[in-house]
Structures are given as C-alpha cells and as structure tokens.
Amino acid sequence: MQTLTVGLAERSYPIYIGSDLLACAELLLPHLPSKKAAVVTNTTVAPLYLEPLRTMLQAHGVDIIPVILPDGEQYKNAETLGLIYDALLSHRCERTTPLIALGGGVIGDMTGYAAATYLRGVPFIQIPTTLLAQVDSSVGGKTGINHPLGKNMIGAFYQPQVVLADITTLNTLTDQELRAGIAEVIKYGLIRDLPFFEWLEKNMEKLLARDADALQYAIARSCQNKAEVVAADERENGERALLNLGHTFGHAIETGMGYGAWLHGEAVAAGTIMAADLSCRLGWLNKEDVNRIQSLFQRADLPIVAPDLGVEKYLQLMGLDKKVVGGKIRFVLLKSIGNAVICGNVEPELLLQTLVANSAHG
C-alpha cells in the first residue's frame, strides 16, 4: 500500500492506494466520528462492494445506512441529489454522521455535495471504484451536480477526510470504463509530467491488461500530481485550472450529446486532441507532437474525433464553462508535452479551424 497526503494545513488528508483495502478497517475507523454512517452508492456498485464494506464496519460496531442511486451521468442532477437528503433526514442523521461515497465519479461528486450541504457540512469519505475516480475526481474536493445547460455548474469545494483507492475494485470495471479513466491519467503527463507521459508510452498495454503493478504506479503518480496542484491552489484561482486540459471541449461534448451518451473520459480524450490541435495552430506544438498525443489516445482505444455538434453549438456550450472570465473562454493548452498553460486570447479564426477539423464531419 502507498500513502499520499493532500497538504491543506489542518484539512490535510491521506490517500491510500493498494489492493484489498476495503477489508482494512484501520484505514476507515479513525475517520468515523459516530457509530452510524451513510454509504452512497449505485445500482451497479452496490451488488459488488456494499456488503463487504457493511460487514467490515458492522464488525466494528458501525451501522450502515445504504443509499442506492441509479447509475449514470444522466442522474447526476438535483432530483437524484434529493434522494440522498431524503435518506439522511428519514434516518435522522446528525452532523457527526459521515457520508461514504462508494462508486465512481458521479457518486463521489454527488455524495460530496450532499456532505457539504446537509446540516451545512458533515464528514465525507471517498472510496472510488473506477480508475477515473481514483486518479481524478476523488481527490481535491470538487463536488457538485450537472444542470441541463452545463456540466458541474452547481457545486462546492469540500474536501474528504480520507480517500481509499482499492485497486482490486478495478477488476470489475468494464473495458470502456477503464479506458475512460486512462484518459485522465494521460492528462497528468501532458500538463506537467513529461517523464510520466513517456512511461505511459512504454506501458499502455500493461494498463489495458490491468497489470496490478502498472495500475498502482499510474494511480499513485496521477494522485501525486493532483495532490501537489490542489495543495498549491485549492479553489482553482490559478494553477489548478490546468487540470482541465481537454475539459472545455469535453464538457461541451458531454452536454451537447446528452449526459451519459459519452463517458467523461471519452469526451476528455477527444477534447484533449482538440486542445493539442489548437496549440499546434498557435505555433506551440508541432505536428509530430500532435501525432504523438493522438497515438497514445488511440492505443488506449479512446476517441480522437469529437462529435459534430456544429460550430455554433460548441461555442455556445463552451461559453458556459466555469473558466470563462469577462465573457472570454479560457483554454488550457500545451506549450509542449508536459507543459500546459491557460490561454484567454485565442483568435476566433483558429478556434473555428480546430472545431471544424476535429469534429466527425469536419
């Protein structure tokens, strides 16, 4: 097992990464202030991991309130969030009742937002069961829900007490979900860690084959990168925005196609190719760099062509991005592989060229 720390002064917390951690009571019990805990999960994860977690906690005198939500990005909304509040209120949960998120990024985001807002804040624990959640959404305290007009536009920064990344849970992931997580892994190499990008070029097939050592290394390296960025800029006033490489385009794809039609990681992959293309048009990356980036995403069997939503639709949806300042879309682009920057002055003509060239009918 590896232990990393997200350094946020008195709100610092550990990330535990390893195999069979769901059985390790000693990792969770110090973070449970009462003998009752609500476990929020979904219809896919509950049959796999709810009972082992319940059995372990009950053996230590902790009663579980299960909250089982429908599975999918299309349910990451205010209506589903209300189901969590319904369960907490009907069981008279108090400020000492922790919420445990057991699932992927959707469950983690919604549970965290419920924890931030129920009784104005209750303890929150992350047990991510997808690769994407283990390397990205479970770390850093971004919580929230989607709105029909924009993804993740309603939420709060609310840090967990602990993150338990049990690599064994990845054995039950579909290949599609695993690949979607790899998109976020590649992102860390692109924005700030060239040696990691080079490692991924050498080890992609091991990750796809679910080699435990390769997965643990990739998860730990990704979490270390994210922990450093979050510690330096918790509320995304500067450097943390770099973690959104590919997301301005990607969120537009997710919203435009309808939540759930594309997995988040798939949309980020296609969005990252668009960001690389735009970086090339600005004269920062060369064609070989773009081809190298494309090649790695292709080897992970991720989409490198975005859907054709139409230029106007893309511009409208990107205008609803959280990074918009003064009405201007700010893009995370690449000066080079391993060096991302935030750019708020992209020439409209170059952006149009990228949108046309990289969507399905471009």
ABEGO torsion letter per residue (X at the ends): XBBBBBBBEAABBBBBBEBGAAABAAAAAAABABABBBBBBBAAAAAAAAAAAAAAAAAAGBBBBBBBBBBEAAABBAAAAAAAAAAAAAAGBBAABBBBBBEBAAAAAAAAAAAAABGGEBBBBBBBABAAAAAAAABGGBBEBBBAABBGABEBBBBBABBBBBAAAAAABBAAAAAAAAAAAAAAAAAABAAAAAAAAAAAAAAAAGBAAAAAAAAAAAAAAAAAAAAABAAGABAAAAAABGAAAAAAAAAAAEBGABBAAAAAAAAAAAAAAAAAAAGABBAAAAAAAAAAAAAAGBBABBBBAEAAAAAAAAAABAABBGGBBBBBBBABBGBBBBBABBBAAAAAAAAAAABAAX
